[in-house]
Every structure is written in structure tokens, then in C-alpha cells.
Amino acid sequence: MSNYIKVAALADVPVGGSKLVEVNRIRVALFNLDGAIHAIEDVCTHDGGPLVEGTIVDGYQVQCPRHGARFDIRTGAALSFPAFEPTNTYAVQIKDGEIWIEEPR
């Protein structure tokens, strides 16, 4: 069974926005897609770029600001070159207006 860690208030991540948090020295990008919060590791698997600084495109993709690789925010899947490996995702729970994510390991 997974442990969940409180990482932010729901109000900290507006619709269409993102927020960087760090858990166990792992950077995690939180994204709010139409009211649904998603958590992915904040690393482009091509060169380690910060996905939280990327642009949300096509409603559910984040484009890395360094070389343009795209990732599915919902699944972590790499969608375009130069990245071809997925980034990690973490389960999310919302409790009493707070965001909890599955503890990264």
C-alpha cells in the first residue's frame, strides 16, 4: 500500500497552472488540468529539463522548455522526440482542500 504525503493546498495550483514541490529530494510537478490535479516527476527524460517550466499544449501535454519534447501529464508517457522514455507519475488524492501525492521512492 502506498503512503501519501501532503504537498500543497489545492488553491496553490490554479486551473491551467503548475507548481513545483519536492518530496524525498525528488522534484515533482503538479499540474491542474480542468480541475484534475496530476503529479509527474519534474524531469525531461531527454536531458533533465524542468517540466514544471514547460508550456501546456493540446490540453494535457507539457512541452519541455529546453528542446521541445512533449509528455502526457496524465500518464508520464513521452510523446515526441527528443525524449522517448516516460517520466514517473504519482497518484494524487485531494482531502479537505489539500493535495496529497503517492510518496516518491
N, C-alpha and C positions, 0 to 999 in steps of 0.2 A: 504494500500500500504506500502511496506517495505521501510525502509531507508537503504541506503548503505553507508559504511564507507571505506575510502581508508586505506589499511593496509600495503601495501608493493609494491615494484616495481616488475614487472614480472621477471626481471633478478635476483632477490633475491631468487627465487625458481627454481633451475635448474631441468631439466627433471630427474625424479627418486629421486628427493630431497624433503626436507620438511623444513618448517620454522615455528617457534612459534611466534604468535602475541597475544596481549592482548587487548580486547575491553570491556569496561564497567566491568572491573575486571573479565572477562571470558577469559580463555586461549583457543585459537583457533589454531589448527594445520592446516597449509596449505600444501598440497601435490601436486606435479606436476606429473601426470600420462600421459606420452606420449604427453606432451604439453597441457593437460587439467588440470586446477587448480581446486582443491576441498578443501573445508573448513569443518572441523569437530571439535567438542569440544574436547579439549585435555585431555580427561579423560576416562580411562578404567572404565566401569560401574561395574566391579567386585570389585576393591579396590582403584580406583582413580589414577592409574598409568598414567604416561605421554606418550600418544600415539605418540607424535612427536619424541620420542626417540626410537620408535619401528622400526622393520625391515619390509620393504615392501616385501610381498611374493605373488606369483601367479599373479603378475601384478596389483592387485587392492585391496589387503588386507594389513592391518597393524597388526603386531603381537606385543602385549604389552610386554615390556621388563621384566615385573615382573613375571607373571605367564603364559604367552603364549596365552592368549585369543586373538582371531582374530576378526577384524571389517572390514566391507566393507567400504573403503574410500569414495566411491561414494554415499552410502546411509546411512551410520552410523550403519547398521544392525550388531548385534552381530552374529558371525558365528561359534564360538566354545566356549566351557566351559573353564574356569570357569565363563565367562560372559554370560548372557542371555538377558540383557536389551540393547537396542541400545544406541548409543551416538548421541548427537544432530548434525545436519548438517546445513550449512548456504549456501544460494545461492551465487554464485560468478559472478561478471562481470569484464571484462578486458576493460579498457579505456585508450588509449594512453600509453600503456606500464605499466599501474598501475593496481594493484589488489584491487578490491572493494568487500566487502562482506556484506551480509544482516546483519543489526545490531543485535547482540545477545541480548536477553532480559531474 
